[in-house]
Amino acid sequence: MRLRPRSLPLLAVGALLLTGSASALPTTYYMASGSQMSMTNLACAPCTVPVTGSVTLDDDGAGHVALTQVSLAHDPYQVGLPPFVSIVLDRDSISLGAGSVAGTGSTQSSAVFGSTSLAHVGTIRCTSGSVTCAMLLGIPDGTYNLPSPVAVDLGTWTFDALGGLSASFVYTTLSGANPATETMNLVGTTTPVPEMGTGLLLAVGLAGFALLGDHARYKPTTARRLARWSASGGAAIR
């Protein structure tokens, strides 16, 4: 069958549409207020610390979603109870431990992921008080690297029409006489959240430009100054 020349553009458009529907669209979500690591144990009910960074997901529009990038971190936070015992957890980086994670669903509603592993670079620092680190955790006083990677079940992640992301899953658990559960709660947005320092600098810069504009508006030009000097008979003016 011969194709008419006028039908070729239509075929090209159709091919592009088919290709576009099958290709994954990556979306990066930046952590916003509410993203936190939360520890619940005998001393914490709970103890929390903000989580910063971003995650990237690919959605092919056909029910397949993949978590392709995790770049998270949190500052040191206390999960003990000084002066009885001090336990400080710190993670400088949290990333995917076994490559991208496949899921089902859509970034327009929700996506379900299974089990995977997350790798982190971090430390635990224990300082004894009236309760010793050896008694509580079975380790001497000191700072130690956290075991990595850790196995997690990512569960269901939900999305809204405004580009928001919400997810919560257990990050680590400790059983025995002193049980503990650490949960990662993620709240993301597709709009990058500026750091406080950046926002402050921007505000100061805008205020500075406004002041310069006002100063230039009311500052007499050289011609005006000369005219005023001539009219005053040569008296000093500002």
C-alpha positions in Angstrom: 0.0 0.0 0.0 1.3 3.4 -1.0 1.1 6.2 1.5 0.0 9.6 0.4 2.5 12.4 1.2 -0.1 14.2 3.3 -0.5 11.2 5.6 3.2 11.1 6.6 3.1 14.1 9.1 0.1 12.4 10.8 2.1 9.2 11.2 5.0 11.1 12.6 2.9 12.8 15.2 1.3 9.4 16.2 4.8 7.9 16.6 5.9 10.7 18.8 2.8 10.4 21.0 3.4 6.6 21.3 7.0 7.2 22.2 6.2 9.9 24.7 3.6 7.7 26.5 6.2 4.9 26.9 9.1 7.0 28.1 9.6 7.8 31.8 9.2 11.3 33.0 11.6 12.1 35.9 10.4 14.4 38.7 12.6 15.6 41.6 10.9 16.3 44.9 12.7 18.6 47.4 12.3 18.1 51.1 10.1 20.7 52.8 8.8 21.4 56.3 7.6 18.2 57.9 10.3 16.0 56.5 12.0 14.4 59.5 13.6 11.4 61.1 11.6 10.4 64.2 12.9 8.1 67.0 10.6 6.4 69.5 12.1 4.6 72.5 12.1 4.7 76.3 13.5 8.3 76.3 11.9 9.7 73.1 8.2 10.1 72.5 9.4 10.9 69.9 12.7 12.7 69.3 12.9 14.3 65.8 15.3 16.0 63.4 14.5 17.6 60.0 15.5 15.7 56.9 16.9 17.7 54.0 17.7 16.9 50.3 15.7 15.4 47.5 14.4 12.3 45.8 13.7 11.7 42.1 11.0 9.4 40.6 10.3 8.3 37.0 6.7 7.8 35.9 6.1 6.2 32.4 2.4 7.1 32.5 1.5 3.4 32.1 1.4 2.4 35.8 5.1 2.0 36.4 7.0 4.3 38.8 10.7 4.0 39.8 12.6 5.7 42.6 15.8 6.5 40.8 17.6 8.8 43.2 17.8 9.5 46.9 20.0 12.3 48.3 19.0 13.0 51.9 20.7 13.9 55.2 20.0 15.0 58.7 21.9 16.9 61.4 23.0 15.2 64.7 20.1 14.6 67.1 19.7 13.3 70.6 17.8 10.0 71.1 19.0 9.4 74.7 18.2 11.1 77.9 21.1 13.1 79.4 22.3 13.0 82.1 21.3 9.3 82.3 22.9 8.5 78.9 23.5 10.5 75.8 23.0 8.9 72.4 23.4 11.1 69.3 22.7 9.9 65.7 24.1 11.7 62.7 23.7 10.9 59.0 25.6 13.1 56.5 24.1 11.2 53.5 21.4 8.7 52.7 21.2 7.2 49.3 19.9 4.2 47.4 21.7 1.0 48.5 20.8 -1.3 45.6 20.0 0.9 42.6 16.6 2.2 41.5 13.5 0.8 43.1 10.5 -0.3 40.9 7.0 0.5 42.0 3.4 0.6 40.6 1.0 3.5 40.4 1.4 7.1 39.3 3.0 10.3 40.6 -0.4 11.9 40.0 -2.0 9.9 42.8 0.0 7.2 44.7 2.7 4.6 44.1 3.5 1.4 46.0 7.1 0.2 46.5 8.5 -2.9 48.0 11.5 -3.7 50.1 15.0 -2.3 49.2 18.0 -1.0 51.0 19.3 2.5 51.8 22.9 3.3 52.3 24.1 6.0 54.7 27.2 7.6 56.0 26.7 8.5 59.6 27.7 7.9 63.2 26.3 7.1 66.6 28.0 8.8 69.6 27.3 7.3 73.1 28.3 8.9 76.4 27.5 7.2 79.7 25.8 8.9 82.6 24.1 7.1 85.5 23.3 4.5 82.8 26.3 3.2 80.9 26.5 2.7 77.1 27.7 -0.9 77.8 24.6 -1.6 79.9 22.2 0.0 77.3 23.7 -0.8 73.9 26.5 -3.2 74.7 29.2 -0.8 73.4 31.8 1.3 75.2 31.6 5.1 75.3 32.7 6.6 71.9 31.7 7.4 68.4 31.0 4.6 65.9 30.1 4.4 62.2 26.4 3.3 61.7 25.9 0.0 60.0 25.1 0.4 56.3 23.1 -0.4 54.2 19.8 -0.9 56.1 16.8 -2.8 54.8 13.6 -0.8 54.5 10.0 -1.3 53.1 9.2 1.9 51.4 5.4 1.2 51.3 2.9 3.6 49.7 3.9 7.1 48.6 1.2 9.6 47.9 1.2 12.7 45.6 -1.1 15.6 45.0 -2.0 17.8 42.1 0.2 20.7 43.4 3.4 18.6 43.1 3.5 17.4 46.7 4.9 14.1 48.0 4.2 12.4 51.3 5.8 9.1 52.5 6.5 7.4 55.8 8.4 4.2 56.5 10.3 2.5 59.3 14.1 3.2 58.9 15.6 1.1 61.7 14.4 -0.9 64.7 16.0 -2.2 67.9 14.4 -5.1 69.8 15.1 -6.5 73.2 14.9 -4.9 76.6 15.2 -1.4 75.2 13.1 -1.4 72.0 13.4 1.5 69.6 11.9 2.4 66.2 13.2 5.1 63.9 10.8 6.3 61.2 11.6 8.5 58.1 8.8 10.9 57.2 9.2 12.6 53.8 7.3 15.7 52.7 8.4 16.9 49.3 7.6 19.5 46.7 8.6 19.9 43.1 9.6 23.5 43.9 13.1 23.8 45.4 13.0 25.2 48.9 15.6 27.9 49.4 17.9 27.6 52.4 17.3 30.2 55.1 20.6 31.9 54.5 19.8 32.2 50.8 16.4 33.7 51.5 17.9 36.1 53.9 20.5 37.3 51.5 17.9 37.7 48.8 15.7 39.9 51.1 18.7 42.0 52.1 19.6 42.4 48.5 16.1 43.5 47.5 16.0 46.0 50.4 19.4 47.4 49.3 18.2 47.9 45.8 15.1 49.7 47.1 17.1 52.0 49.3 19.4 52.8 46.4 16.4 53.6 44.2 15.0 55.9 46.8 18.4 57.6 47.3 18.8 58.1 43.5 15.3 59.4 43.2 15.8 62.2 45.7 19.5 62.9 45.2 19.9 66.3 43.2 21.6 66.0 39.8 24.8 68.0 39.1 22.8 70.4 36.9 20.4 71.1 39.7 23.1 71.6 42.3 24.9 74.1 40.0 21.6 76.0 39.4 20.9 76.1 43.2 24.5 77.3 43.8 24.2 80.0 41.2 20.8 81.2 42.6 22.3 81.3 46.2 25.1 83.6 45.1 27.8 81.0 45.5 26.8 79.8 49.0 27.7 76.3 50.0 24.9 73.9 49.4 24.3 70.2 49.7 
